């Protein structure tokens, strides 16, 4: 077991702390789960690889997100979230959607 120290903004810390509390997890467990989801490990392929395998990863402009109605966008979000491992949050979906639009991740 290794210890890692990192600096994050107060707002990101508050979001992570609140989400961990909402899930009944320690902040450490929440952050560890987030790293596994983002980077993967032996049992969990990296997030972008999983997204690509599911056909959810595209270069900006390849997937006409802006052409979807709000209802279609919400249905895709629900479908995508239903396929995620326990611990995946809406922030992951938001980051993927921003990536598809060529925007900085939230």
C-alpha positions in Angstrom: 0.0 0.0 0.0 1.3 3.4 -1.0 0.3 6.9 0.1 -0.3 9.6 -2.4 -0.6 13.3 -1.6 -2.1 15.7 -4.2 -3.3 19.2 -4.2 -6.8 20.0 -5.6 -9.0 23.1 -5.6 -11.3 23.7 -2.7 -14.3 23.3 -4.9 -13.1 19.9 -6.3 -12.3 18.7 -2.7 -15.8 19.7 -1.6 -17.4 17.9 -4.6 -15.5 14.7 -3.9 -16.1 14.9 -0.1 -19.9 15.5 -0.6 -20.1 12.7 -3.2 -18.2 10.3 -0.9 -20.6 11.1 1.9 -23.6 10.7 -0.3 -22.4 7.2 -1.2 -21.5 6.4 2.4 -17.8 6.0 1.5 -14.7 7.5 3.0 -13.1 10.2 0.8 -10.1 7.9 0.4 -12.2 5.0 -0.9 -14.1 7.4 -3.2 -10.9 8.8 -4.7 -9.4 5.3 -5.1 -12.5 4.2 -6.9 -12.4 7.3 -9.2 -8.8 6.5 -10.1 -9.7 2.9 -10.9 -12.5 4.1 -13.1 -10.3 6.7 -14.9 -7.2 4.6 -15.3 -8.2 1.0 -14.9 -6.4 -1.8 -13.3 -6.0 -5.6 -14.0 -9.7 -6.1 -13.5 -11.0 -2.8 -15.0 -9.8 -1.6 -18.4 -9.1 2.1 -18.6 -12.2 4.4 -18.9 -11.5 5.5 -22.5 -10.9 1.9 -23.6 -14.2 0.8 -22.1 -16.0 3.8 -23.6 -14.4 3.1 -27.0 -15.4 -0.6 -26.8 -19.0 0.4 -26.1 -19.0 2.8 -29.1 -19.3 5.8 -26.8 -15.9 7.4 -27.6 -15.6 9.6 -30.7 -13.5 12.4 -32.0 -15.1 15.8 -31.7 -17.7 16.3 -34.4 -18.1 12.5 -35.1 -21.2 12.2 -32.9 -23.8 14.9 -33.4 -24.6 15.5 -29.7 -26.1 18.9 -30.5 -28.6 17.2 -32.8 -30.2 15.2 -30.0 -33.3 16.4 -28.2 -33.0 16.8 -24.5 -35.0 13.6 -24.1 -32.6 11.6 -26.4 -29.6 13.0 -24.6 -31.1 12.0 -21.2 -31.9 8.5 -22.5 -28.3 8.1 -23.7 -27.1 9.3 -20.4 -29.3 6.8 -18.5 -28.3 3.9 -20.9 -24.6 4.8 -20.5 -24.8 5.1 -16.7 -26.6 1.7 -16.5 -23.6 0.0 -18.0 -21.0 1.6 -15.7 -19.5 -0.2 -12.7 -20.7 0.8 -9.2 -19.1 4.1 -8.2 -19.2 5.7 -11.6 -20.8 9.2 -11.4 -22.5 11.7 -13.7 -19.2 13.6 -13.7 -17.7 10.9 -15.9 -20.5 11.2 -18.4 -20.2 15.0 -18.4 -16.5 14.7 -19.1 -17.1 12.3 -21.9 -19.7 14.6 -23.5 -17.4 17.6 -23.1 -14.6 15.6 -24.8 -16.9 14.7 -27.7 -17.7 18.4 -28.1 -14.0 19.3 -28.0 -14.4 21.3 -24.8 -12.2 21.1 -21.7 -13.5 18.5 -19.2 -15.6 20.0 -16.4 
